[in-house]
Amino acid sequence: METLQRVLEGRAQARLVHERARGIDPRPVVATALPQSISIQRGLDADTLDPTVIGREILHAVVDVAYQLRERGQVARVLTLGVALAGGSSVSRSRTLREPSAYTDDLRSAAAQLFERMGLQRARVRGISIRVEQLSGSEAASVQLSLDAEREAGHLLDPVVDQLNARFGPGTVTWAPLAHRRRSA
């Protein structure tokens, strides 16, 4: 302590450095607010026209965003899909969700509809970005009862997929609801 006083030229500074070095910090811990948006960007290995590859990348990005929302205990009100095209241009579209959600299928469905409405059948896609905004705590979202058994099953499946990905690594498990598979088949 005496050496610190000589080096720092003062007792108060020496005591402060001495306490911090021992892990003593009387200041209160202040939690920071969570961000008001989450975004994920995924680049493709090569420019592509293949709707299967593009759809897969959109699904992976949505799974990542939905997982982050559930992990933080938040729901999103707005989803934005961005598509980077060959040549450096990009297109983005936003959509307000029917109800705030952190469910993978709700976000996937909105992103798929946005991509379909972009009409990019002949455009070479270089990358995908998903951004969710107007986030709030999940307790603020009302819970809607649904008569759609597949949708409810998907909502129950999300936490299971989250646990598997947490255990075996991000992206290990992804899923597409049965209704989506039937439409694409």
mmCIF file of the C-alpha atoms, coordinates in Angstrom:
data_MODEL
# 
_entry.id   MODEL 
# 
loop_
_atom_site.group_PDB 
_atom_site.id 
_atom_site.type_symbol 
_atom_site.label_atom_id 
_atom_site.label_alt_id 
_atom_site.label_comp_id 
_atom_site.label_asym_id 
_atom_site.label_entity_id 
_atom_site.label_seq_id 
_atom_site.pdbx_PDB_ins_code 
_atom_site.Cartn_x 
_atom_site.Cartn_y 
_atom_site.Cartn_z 
_atom_site.occupancy 
_atom_site.B_iso_or_equiv 
_atom_site.pdbx_formal_charge 
_atom_site.auth_seq_id 
_atom_site.auth_comp_id 
_atom_site.auth_asym_id 
_atom_site.auth_atom_id 
_atom_site.pdbx_PDB_model_num 
ATOM 1   C CA . MET A 1 1   ? 0.000   0.000   0.000   1.00 0.00 ? 1   MET A CA 1 
ATOM 2   C CA . GLU A 1 2   ? 2.859   2.393   0.818   1.00 0.00 ? 2   GLU A CA 1 
ATOM 3   C CA . THR A 1 3   ? 4.467   1.725   -2.553  1.00 0.00 ? 3   THR A CA 1 
ATOM 4   C CA . LEU A 1 4   ? 1.180   2.457   -4.273  1.00 0.00 ? 4   LEU A CA 1 
ATOM 5   C CA . GLN A 1 5   ? 0.893   5.739   -2.379  1.00 0.00 ? 5   GLN A CA 1 
ATOM 6   C CA . ARG A 1 6   ? 4.345   6.809   -3.579  1.00 0.00 ? 6   ARG A CA 1 
ATOM 7   C CA . VAL A 1 7   ? 3.721   5.749   -7.202  1.00 0.00 ? 7   VAL A CA 1 
ATOM 8   C CA . LEU A 1 8   ? 0.218   7.199   -7.430  1.00 0.00 ? 8   LEU A CA 1 
ATOM 9   C CA . GLU A 1 9   ? 1.012   10.271  -5.308  1.00 0.00 ? 9   GLU A CA 1 
ATOM 10  C CA . GLY A 1 10  ? -1.945  10.032  -3.008  1.00 0.00 ? 10  GLY A CA 1 
ATOM 11  C CA . ARG A 1 11  ? -3.605  7.900   -0.402  1.00 0.00 ? 11  ARG A CA 1 
ATOM 12  C CA . ALA A 1 12  ? -7.105  7.940   -1.965  1.00 0.00 ? 12  ALA A CA 1 
ATOM 13  C CA . GLN A 1 13  ? -5.894  6.696   -5.373  1.00 0.00 ? 13  GLN A CA 1 
ATOM 14  C CA . ALA A 1 14  ? -3.710  4.046   -3.729  1.00 0.00 ? 14  ALA A CA 1 
ATOM 15  C CA . ARG A 1 15  ? -6.615  2.748   -1.629  1.00 0.00 ? 15  ARG A CA 1 
ATOM 16  C CA . LEU A 1 16  ? -8.872  2.633   -4.728  1.00 0.00 ? 16  LEU A CA 1 
ATOM 17  C CA . VAL A 1 17  ? -6.322  0.631   -6.760  1.00 0.00 ? 17  VAL A CA 1 
ATOM 18  C CA . HIS A 1 18  ? -5.633  -1.650  -3.792  1.00 0.00 ? 18  HIS A CA 1 
ATOM 19  C CA . GLU A 1 19  ? -9.365  -2.415  -3.310  1.00 0.00 ? 19  GLU A CA 1 
ATOM 20  C CA . ARG A 1 20  ? -10.031 -2.985  -7.031  1.00 0.00 ? 20  ARG A CA 1 
ATOM 21  C CA . ALA A 1 21  ? -7.060  -5.372  -7.227  1.00 0.00 ? 21  ALA A CA 1 
ATOM 22  C CA . ARG A 1 22  ? -8.677  -7.433  -4.469  1.00 0.00 ? 22  ARG A CA 1 
ATOM 23  C CA . GLY A 1 23  ? -12.089 -7.392  -6.150  1.00 0.00 ? 23  GLY A CA 1 
ATOM 24  C CA . ILE A 1 24  ? -13.659 -4.868  -3.802  1.00 0.00 ? 24  ILE A CA 1 
ATOM 25  C CA . ASP A 1 25  ? -15.985 -2.489  -5.612  1.00 0.00 ? 25  ASP A CA 1 
ATOM 26  C CA . PRO A 1 26  ? -18.792 -0.902  -3.562  1.00 0.00 ? 26  PRO A CA 1 
ATOM 27  C CA . ARG A 1 27  ? -20.520 0.627   -6.595  1.00 0.00 ? 27  ARG A CA 1 
ATOM 28  C CA . PRO A 1 28  ? -23.970 -0.841  -7.311  1.00 0.00 ? 28  PRO A CA 1 
ATOM 29  C CA . VAL A 1 29  ? -24.370 -3.044  -10.371 1.00 0.00 ? 29  VAL A CA 1 
ATOM 30  C CA . VAL A 1 30  ? -26.663 -1.410  -12.905 1.00 0.00 ? 30  VAL A CA 1 
ATOM 31  C CA . ALA A 1 31  ? -28.318 -3.635  -15.476 1.00 0.00 ? 31  ALA A CA 1 
ATOM 32  C CA . THR A 1 32  ? -28.224 -2.319  -19.007 1.00 0.00 ? 32  THR A CA 1 
ATOM 33  C CA . ALA A 1 33  ? -31.303 -2.360  -21.151 1.00 0.00 ? 33  ALA A CA 1 
ATOM 34  C CA . LEU A 1 34  ? -31.573 -5.044  -23.797 1.00 0.00 ? 34  LEU A CA 1 
ATOM 35  C CA . PRO A 1 35  ? -31.214 -3.889  -27.406 1.00 0.00 ? 35  PRO A CA 1 
ATOM 36  C CA . GLN A 1 36  ? -34.391 -2.882  -29.198 1.00 0.00 ? 36  GLN A CA 1 
ATOM 37  C CA . SER A 1 37  ? -33.582 -4.994  -32.253 1.00 0.00 ? 37  SER A CA 1 
ATOM 38  C CA . ILE A 1 38  ? -31.789 -8.186  -33.203 1.00 0.00 ? 38  ILE A CA 1 
ATOM 39  C CA . SER A 1 39  ? -30.326 -8.873  -36.613 1.00 0.00 ? 39  SER A CA 1 
ATOM 40  C CA . ILE A 1 40  ? -28.576 -11.812 -38.234 1.00 0.00 ? 40  ILE A CA 1 
ATOM 41  C CA . GLN A 1 41  ? -26.737 -11.735 -41.549 1.00 0.00 ? 41  GLN A CA 1 
ATOM 42  C CA . ARG A 1 42  ? -25.868 -14.853 -43.489 1.00 0.00 ? 42  ARG A CA 1 
ATOM 43  C CA . GLY A 1 43  ? -23.711 -14.839 -46.571 1.00 0.00 ? 43  GLY A CA 1 
ATOM 44  C CA . LEU A 1 44  ? -24.034 -17.567 -49.171 1.00 0.00 ? 44  LEU A CA 1 
ATOM 45  C CA . ASP A 1 45  ? -21.022 -19.562 -50.385 1.00 0.00 ? 45  ASP A CA 1 
ATOM 46  C CA . ALA A 1 46  ? -21.785 -18.493 -53.956 1.00 0.00 ? 46  ALA A CA 1 
ATOM 47  C CA . ASP A 1 47  ? -24.384 -16.331 -55.673 1.00 0.00 ? 47  ASP A CA 1 
ATOM 48  C CA . THR A 1 48  ? -27.448 -18.472 -56.259 1.00 0.00 ? 48  THR A CA 1 
ATOM 49  C CA . LEU A 1 49  ? -30.843 -18.575 -57.939 1.00 0.00 ? 49  LEU A CA 1 
ATOM 50  C CA . ASP A 1 50  ? -31.845 -21.802 -56.156 1.00 0.00 ? 50  ASP A CA 1 
ATOM 51  C CA . PRO A 1 51  ? -34.955 -21.152 -54.024 1.00 0.00 ? 51  PRO A CA 1 
ATOM 52  C CA . THR A 1 52  ? -34.153 -24.197 -51.847 1.00 0.00 ? 52  THR A CA 1 
ATOM 53  C CA . VAL A 1 53  ? -30.765 -22.774 -50.833 1.00 0.00 ? 53  VAL A CA 1 
ATOM 54  C CA . ILE A 1 54  ? -32.225 -19.326 -50.250 1.00 0.00 ? 54  ILE A CA 1 
ATOM 55  C CA . GLY A 1 55  ? -35.115 -20.755 -48.221 1.00 0.00 ? 55  GLY A CA 1 
ATOM 56  C CA . ARG A 1 56  ? -32.695 -22.803 -46.115 1.00 0.00 ? 56  ARG A CA 1 
ATOM 57  C CA . GLU A 1 57  ? -30.614 -19.704 -45.327 1.00 0.00 ? 57  GLU A CA 1 
ATOM 58  C CA . ILE A 1 58  ? -33.727 -17.733 -44.411 1.00 0.00 ? 58  ILE A CA 1 
ATOM 59  C CA . LEU A 1 59  ? -34.788 -20.588 -42.097 1.00 0.00 ? 59  LEU A CA 1 
ATOM 60  C CA . HIS A 1 60  ? -31.360 -20.734 -40.420 1.00 0.00 ? 60  HIS A CA 1 
ATOM 61  C CA . ALA A 1 61  ? -31.358 -16.968 -39.861 1.00 0.00 ? 61  ALA A CA 1 
ATOM 62  C CA . VAL A 1 62  ? -34.905 -17.066 -38.450 1.00 0.00 ? 62  VAL A CA 1 
ATOM 63  C CA . VAL A 1 63  ? -34.004 -19.933 -36.098 1.00 0.00 ? 63  VAL A CA 1 
ATOM 64  C CA . ASP A 1 64  ? -31.055 -17.906 -34.778 1.00 0.00 ? 64  ASP A CA 1 
ATOM 65  C CA . VAL A 1 65  ? -33.145 -14.761 -34.272 1.00 0.00 ? 65  VAL A CA 1 
ATOM 66  C CA . ALA A 1 66  ? -36.038 -16.648 -32.645 1.00 0.00 ? 66  ALA A CA 1 
ATOM 67  C CA . TYR A 1 67  ? -33.615 -18.398 -30.285 1.00 0.00 ? 67  TYR A CA 1 
ATOM 68  C CA . GLN A 1 68  ? -32.117 -15.059 -29.225 1.00 0.00 ? 68  GLN A CA 1 
ATOM 69  C CA . LEU A 1 69  ? -35.582 -13.637 -28.618 1.00 0.00 ? 69  LEU A CA 1 
ATOM 70  C CA . ARG A 1 70  ? -36.597 -16.571 -26.425 1.00 0.00 ? 70  ARG A CA 1 
ATOM 71  C CA . GLU A 1 71  ? -33.244 -16.530 -24.625 1.00 0.00 ? 71  GLU A CA 1 
ATOM 72  C CA . ARG A 1 72  ? -33.754 -12.848 -23.718 1.00 0.00 ? 72  ARG A CA 1 
ATOM 73  C CA . GLY A 1 73  ? -37.421 -13.312 -22.854 1.00 0.00 ? 73  GLY A CA 1 
ATOM 74  C CA . GLN A 1 74  ? -38.518 -10.918 -25.598 1.00 0.00 ? 74  GLN A CA 1 
ATOM 75  C CA . VAL A 1 75  ? -40.992 -10.901 -28.459 1.00 0.00 ? 75  VAL A CA 1 
ATOM 76  C CA . ALA A 1 76  ? -40.801 -9.014  -31.753 1.00 0.00 ? 76  ALA A CA 1 
ATOM 77  C CA . ARG A 1 77  ? -43.475 -6.939  -33.422 1.00 0.00 ? 77  ARG A CA 1 
ATOM 78  C CA . VAL A 1 78  ? -41.731 -6.158  -36.754 1.00 0.00 ? 78  VAL A CA 1 
ATOM 79  C CA . LEU A 1 79  ? -39.643 -8.413  -39.009 1.00 0.00 ? 79  LEU A CA 1 
ATOM 80  C CA . THR A 1 80  ? -37.433 -7.137  -41.829 1.00 0.00 ? 80  THR A CA 1 
ATOM 81  C CA . LEU A 1 81  ? -35.947 -9.393  -44.495 1.00 0.00 ? 81  LEU A CA 1 
ATOM 82  C CA . GLY A 1 82  ? -32.947 -8.113  -46.397 1.00 0.00 ? 82  GLY A CA 1 
ATOM 83  C CA . VAL A 1 83  ? -31.565 -9.772  -49.516 1.00 0.00 ? 83  VAL A CA 1 
ATOM 84  C CA . ALA A 1 84  ? -28.113 -8.888  -50.838 1.00 0.00 ? 84  ALA A CA 1 
ATOM 85  C CA . LEU A 1 85  ? -27.885 -9.403  -54.588 1.00 0.00 ? 85  LEU A CA 1 
ATOM 86  C CA . ALA A 1 86  ? -24.973 -10.019 -56.935 1.00 0.00 ? 86  ALA A CA 1 
ATOM 87  C CA . GLY A 1 87  ? -23.615 -6.712  -58.152 1.00 0.00 ? 87  GLY A CA 1 
ATOM 88  C CA . GLY A 1 88  ? -23.839 -5.082  -54.736 1.00 0.00 ? 88  GLY A CA 1 
ATOM 89  C CA . SER A 1 89  ? -27.491 -4.031  -54.663 1.00 0.00 ? 89  SER A CA 1 
ATOM 90  C CA . SER A 1 90  ? -29.905 -5.096  -51.965 1.00 0.00 ? 90  SER A CA 1 
ATOM 91  C CA . VAL A 1 91  ? -33.624 -5.257  -51.317 1.00 0.00 ? 91  VAL A CA 1 
ATOM 92  C CA . SER A 1 92  ? -35.395 -5.199  -47.978 1.00 0.00 ? 92  SER A CA 1 
ATOM 93  C CA . ARG A 1 93  ? -39.000 -5.454  -46.909 1.00 0.00 ? 93  ARG A CA 1 
ATOM 94  C CA . SER A 1 94  ? -40.614 -5.172  -43.483 1.00 0.00 ? 94  SER A CA 1 
ATOM 95  C CA . ARG A 1 95  ? -43.768 -6.590  -42.046 1.00 0.00 ? 95  ARG A CA 1 
ATOM 96  C CA . THR A 1 96  ? -45.614 -6.030  -38.816 1.00 0.00 ? 96  THR A CA 1 
ATOM 97  C CA . LEU A 1 97  ? -46.530 -9.373  -37.294 1.00 0.00 ? 97  LEU A CA 1 
ATOM 98  C CA . ARG A 1 98  ? -50.156 -10.127 -36.412 1.00 0.00 ? 98  ARG A CA 1 
ATOM 99  C CA . GLU A 1 99  ? -49.121 -10.476 -32.798 1.00 0.00 ? 99  GLU A CA 1 
ATOM 100 C CA . PRO A 1 100 ? -45.754 -10.055 -31.076 1.00 0.00 ? 100 PRO A CA 1 
ATOM 101 C CA . SER A 1 101 ? -43.931 -13.370 -31.269 1.00 0.00 ? 101 SER A CA 1 
ATOM 102 C CA . ALA A 1 102 ? -40.698 -15.233 -30.590 1.00 0.00 ? 102 ALA A CA 1 
ATOM 103 C CA . TYR A 1 103 ? -41.883 -18.460 -32.217 1.00 0.00 ? 103 TYR A CA 1 
ATOM 104 C CA . THR A 1 104 ? -39.767 -19.804 -35.037 1.00 0.00 ? 104 THR A CA 1 
ATOM 105 C CA . ASP A 1 105 ? -42.706 -20.686 -37.257 1.00 0.00 ? 105 ASP A CA 1 
ATOM 106 C CA . ASP A 1 106 ? -44.350 -17.266 -36.950 1.00 0.00 ? 106 ASP A CA 1 
ATOM 107 C CA . LEU A 1 107 ? -41.110 -15.542 -37.927 1.00 0.00 ? 107 LEU A CA 1 
ATOM 108 C CA . ARG A 1 108 ? -40.326 -18.085 -40.672 1.00 0.00 ? 108 ARG A CA 1 
ATOM 109 C CA . SER A 1 109 ? -43.753 -17.674 -42.185 1.00 0.00 ? 109 SER A CA 1 
ATOM 110 C CA . ALA A 1 110 ? -43.446 -13.878 -42.237 1.00 0.00 ? 110 ALA A CA 1 
ATOM 111 C CA . ALA A 1 111 ? -39.935 -14.034 -43.752 1.00 0.00 ? 111 ALA A CA 1 
ATOM 112 C CA . ALA A 1 112 ? -41.028 -16.530 -46.423 1.00 0.00 ? 112 ALA A CA 1 
ATOM 113 C CA . GLN A 1 113 ? -43.977 -14.329 -47.399 1.00 0.00 ? 113 GLN A CA 1 
ATOM 114 C CA . LEU A 1 114 ? -41.724 -11.279 -47.613 1.00 0.00 ? 114 LEU A CA 1 
ATOM 115 C CA . PHE A 1 115 ? -39.269 -13.132 -49.833 1.00 0.00 ? 115 PHE A CA 1 
ATOM 116 C CA . GLU A 1 116 ? -42.064 -14.406 -52.072 1.00 0.00 ? 116 GLU A CA 1 
ATOM 117 C CA . ARG A 1 117 ? -43.451 -10.860 -52.454 1.00 0.00 ? 117 ARG A CA 1 
ATOM 118 C CA . MET A 1 118 ? -40.032 -9.538  -53.488 1.00 0.00 ? 118 MET A CA 1 
ATOM 119 C CA . GLY A 1 119 ? -40.371 -11.396 -56.793 1.00 0.00 ? 119 GLY A CA 1 
ATOM 120 C CA . LEU A 1 120 ? -36.677 -12.245 -57.140 1.00 0.00 ? 120 LEU A CA 1 
ATOM 121 C CA . GLN A 1 121 ? -37.054 -15.316 -59.364 1.00 0.00 ? 121 GLN A CA 1 
ATOM 122 C CA . ARG A 1 122 ? -34.153 -14.355 -61.661 1.00 0.00 ? 122 ARG A CA 1 
ATOM 123 C CA . ALA A 1 123 ? -31.984 -12.427 -59.210 1.00 0.00 ? 123 ALA A CA 1 
ATOM 124 C CA . ARG A 1 124 ? -28.741 -13.945 -57.968 1.00 0.00 ? 124 ARG A CA 1 
ATOM 125 C CA . VAL A 1 125 ? -28.784 -13.832 -54.181 1.00 0.00 ? 125 VAL A CA 1 
ATOM 126 C CA . ARG A 1 126 ? -25.524 -13.266 -52.298 1.00 0.00 ? 126 ARG A CA 1 
ATOM 127 C CA . GLY A 1 127 ? -26.770 -13.020 -48.709 1.00 0.00 ? 127 GLY A CA 1 
ATOM 128 C CA . ILE A 1 128 ? -29.735 -12.868 -46.360 1.00 0.00 ? 128 ILE A CA 1 
ATOM 129 C CA . SER A 1 129 ? -30.401 -10.733 -43.299 1.00 0.00 ? 129 SER A CA 1 
ATOM 130 C CA . ILE A 1 130 ? -33.211 -10.955 -40.782 1.00 0.00 ? 130 ILE A CA 1 
ATOM 131 C CA . ARG A 1 131 ? -33.926 -8.130  -38.366 1.00 0.00 ? 131 ARG A CA 1 
ATOM 132 C CA . VAL A 1 132 ? -36.606 -8.040  -35.684 1.00 0.00 ? 132 VAL A CA 1 
ATOM 133 C CA . GLU A 1 133 ? -37.633 -4.765  -34.093 1.00 0.00 ? 133 GLU A CA 1 
ATOM 134 C CA . GLN A 1 134 ? -40.064 -3.240  -31.630 1.00 0.00 ? 134 GLN A CA 1 
ATOM 135 C CA . LEU A 1 135 ? -39.022 -5.784  -29.021 1.00 0.00 ? 135 LEU A CA 1 
ATOM 136 C CA . SER A 1 136 ? -40.735 -6.055  -25.682 1.00 0.00 ? 136 SER A CA 1 
ATOM 137 C CA . GLY A 1 137 ? -40.678 -8.457  -22.780 1.00 0.00 ? 137 GLY A CA 1 
ATOM 138 C CA . SER A 1 138 ? -42.532 -11.683 -23.477 1.00 0.00 ? 138 SER A CA 1 
ATOM 139 C CA . GLU A 1 139 ? -44.767 -11.054 -20.449 1.00 0.00 ? 139 GLU A CA 1 
ATOM 140 C CA . ALA A 1 140 ? -46.123 -8.014  -22.323 1.00 0.00 ? 140 ALA A CA 1 
ATOM 141 C CA . ALA A 1 141 ? -47.324 -10.196 -25.210 1.00 0.00 ? 141 ALA A CA 1 
ATOM 142 C CA . SER A 1 142 ? -50.783 -11.585 -24.945 1.00 0.00 ? 142 SER A CA 1 
ATOM 143 C CA . VAL A 1 143 ? -51.122 -15.315 -25.375 1.00 0.00 ? 143 VAL A CA 1 
ATOM 144 C CA . GLN A 1 144 ? -53.553 -16.218 -28.112 1.00 0.00 ? 144 GLN A CA 1 
ATOM 145 C CA . LEU A 1 145 ? -55.228 -19.572 -27.996 1.00 0.00 ? 145 LEU A CA 1 
ATOM 146 C CA . SER A 1 146 ? -55.184 -21.264 -31.354 1.00 0.00 ? 146 SER A CA 1 
ATOM 147 C CA . LEU A 1 147 ? -57.331 -24.024 -32.733 1.00 0.00 ? 147 LEU A CA 1 
ATOM 148 C CA . ASP A 1 148 ? -54.509 -25.040 -35.074 1.00 0.00 ? 148 ASP A CA 1 
ATOM 149 C CA . ALA A 1 149 ? -52.946 -28.159 -33.541 1.00 0.00 ? 149 ALA A CA 1 
ATOM 150 C CA . GLU A 1 150 ? -49.850 -28.030 -35.788 1.00 0.00 ? 150 GLU A CA 1 
ATOM 151 C CA . ARG A 1 151 ? -49.114 -24.426 -34.828 1.00 0.00 ? 151 ARG A CA 1 
ATOM 152 C CA . GLU A 1 152 ? -49.485 -25.209 -31.126 1.00 0.00 ? 152 GLU A CA 1 
ATOM 153 C CA . ALA A 1 153 ? -47.213 -28.257 -31.507 1.00 0.00 ? 153 ALA A CA 1 
ATOM 154 C CA . GLY A 1 154 ? -44.607 -26.040 -33.165 1.00 0.00 ? 154 GLY A CA 1 
ATOM 155 C CA . HIS A 1 155 ? -44.772 -23.625 -30.247 1.00 0.00 ? 155 HIS A CA 1 
ATOM 156 C CA . LEU A 1 156 ? -44.109 -26.525 -27.882 1.00 0.00 ? 156 LEU A CA 1 
ATOM 157 C CA . LEU A 1 157 ? -41.235 -27.743 -30.053 1.00 0.00 ? 157 LEU A CA 1 
ATOM 158 C CA . ASP A 1 158 ? -39.276 -24.454 -30.013 1.00 0.00 ? 158 ASP A CA 1 
ATOM 159 C CA . PRO A 1 159 ? -37.930 -24.824 -26.433 1.00 0.00 ? 159 PRO A CA 1 
ATOM 160 C CA . VAL A 1 160 ? -36.903 -28.437 -27.169 1.00 0.00 ? 160 VAL A CA 1 
ATOM 161 C CA . VAL A 1 161 ? -34.972 -27.347 -30.257 1.00 0.00 ? 161 VAL A CA 1 
ATOM 162 C CA . ASP A 1 162 ? -33.365 -24.569 -28.175 1.00 0.00 ? 162 ASP A CA 1 
ATOM 163 C CA . GLN A 1 163 ? -32.205 -27.086 -25.563 1.00 0.00 ? 163 GLN A CA 1 
ATOM 164 C CA . LEU A 1 164 ? -30.739 -29.409 -28.201 1.00 0.00 ? 164 LEU A CA 1 
ATOM 165 C CA . ASN A 1 165 ? -28.892 -26.541 -29.889 1.00 0.00 ? 165 ASN A CA 1 
ATOM 166 C CA . ALA A 1 166 ? -27.592 -25.326 -26.528 1.00 0.00 ? 166 ALA A CA 1 
ATOM 167 C CA . ARG A 1 167 ? -26.325 -28.807 -25.738 1.00 0.00 ? 167 ARG A CA 1 
ATOM 168 C CA . PHE A 1 168 ? -24.873 -29.817 -29.102 1.00 0.00 ? 168 PHE A CA 1 
ATOM 169 C CA . GLY A 1 169 ? -24.034 -26.451 -30.652 1.00 0.00 ? 169 GLY A CA 1 
ATOM 170 C CA . PRO A 1 170 ? -25.927 -23.709 -32.506 1.00 0.00 ? 170 PRO A CA 1 
ATOM 171 C CA . GLY A 1 171 ? -27.646 -24.818 -35.678 1.00 0.00 ? 171 GLY A CA 1 
ATOM 172 C CA . THR A 1 172 ? -27.464 -28.523 -34.853 1.00 0.00 ? 172 THR A CA 1 
ATOM 173 C CA . VAL A 1 173 ? -31.232 -28.845 -35.033 1.00 0.00 ? 173 VAL A CA 1 
ATOM 174 C CA . THR A 1 174 ? -33.546 -26.831 -37.239 1.00 0.00 ? 174 THR A CA 1 
ATOM 175 C CA . TRP A 1 175 ? -37.051 -27.666 -38.226 1.00 0.00 ? 175 TRP A CA 1 
ATOM 176 C CA . ALA A 1 176 ? -39.740 -26.676 -40.619 1.00 0.00 ? 176 ALA A CA 1 
ATOM 177 C CA . PRO A 1 177 ? -43.370 -27.274 -39.693 1.00 0.00 ? 177 PRO A CA 1 
ATOM 178 C CA . LEU A 1 178 ? -45.302 -29.972 -41.480 1.00 0.00 ? 178 LEU A CA 1 
ATOM 179 C CA . ALA A 1 179 ? -47.576 -27.448 -43.176 1.00 0.00 ? 179 ALA A CA 1 
ATOM 180 C CA . HIS A 1 180 ? -44.512 -25.810 -44.753 1.00 0.00 ? 180 HIS A CA 1 
ATOM 181 C CA . ARG A 1 181 ? -43.165 -29.159 -45.949 1.00 0.00 ? 181 ARG A CA 1 
ATOM 182 C CA . ARG A 1 182 ? -46.476 -30.075 -47.561 1.00 0.00 ? 182 ARG A CA 1 
ATOM 183 C CA . ARG A 1 183 ? -46.665 -26.801 -49.463 1.00 0.00 ? 183 ARG A CA 1 
ATOM 184 C CA . SER A 1 184 ? -43.117 -27.081 -50.785 1.00 0.00 ? 184 SER A CA 1 
ATOM 185 C CA . ALA A 1 185 ? -43.425 -30.741 -51.801 1.00 0.00 ? 185 ALA A CA 1 
# 
